Amino acid sequence: MTVKRTYPSLEGGRLLPLVESFYTIQGEGFHSGKPAFFIRLGGCDVGCRWCDSKESWNPDRFPPVDIETIVSQAAATPAKSIVITGGEPMNYPLDPLCGLLKSYGLEIFLETSGSSPMSGHFDWICLSPKKSKPPRDEFYPLADELKVIIEDVSDFEWAEQNRRKVLEVQGRCLFYLQPEWSRMKTVAPYIIEYVKEHPEWNISIQAHKFLHIP
Ligand code: SF4
């Protein structure tokens, strides 16, 4: 069972429940292959059964860390790009974190389901909609990339529903279908054929898992 929790002591986003941070290579979507410093925040109430970071769901497991510490860890690496992910990072007000990262001249990418209110300022927003808690409308105009996880063929219609919602409000978004990792062998052939028939979509694979890096 997932429970949405709040942190009264978050001080408006100057403290955040940090699961982990690490410098690696982005493996998914448009920025795949780019070195990036990842900031993974704890807490998610979306509940995807195939989630590969279930350990991040309960924010109570991750004592809040001040954003100066988080950003100093990023700035100590050669990274020029930051990926803020989770969990669901939009469970927290991210304006202070984004402002501090920007003061170091870092570009900021967001990975979100879009299921909680928008905050922060980003150079790139990857919207990954989930059926169990769909995105709020405010995310569709903002998405630079729509990334839909395909677990079975019924997810193609979910992908198209979300693509239509993006196209109602903007025309610059890129569209990706990504096989759910544990179902890769089963769904990849369907995704390949679907993308060949619907060339407005691209395939995203989780390259970091093939490379055995975080
Ligand atoms: S939204 Fe992301 S972090 Fe949350 S359950 Fe789904 S895959 Fe996991």
Boltz pocket constraint, residues with backbone or C-beta under 6 A from the ligand:
constraints:
  - pocket:
      binder: B
      contacts: [[A, 44], [A, 45], [A, 46], [A, 47], [A, 48], [A, 50], [A, 51], [A, 52], [A, 53], [A, 54], [A, 86], [A, 87], [A, 88], [A, 113], [A, 128], [A, 130]]
      max_distance: 6.0
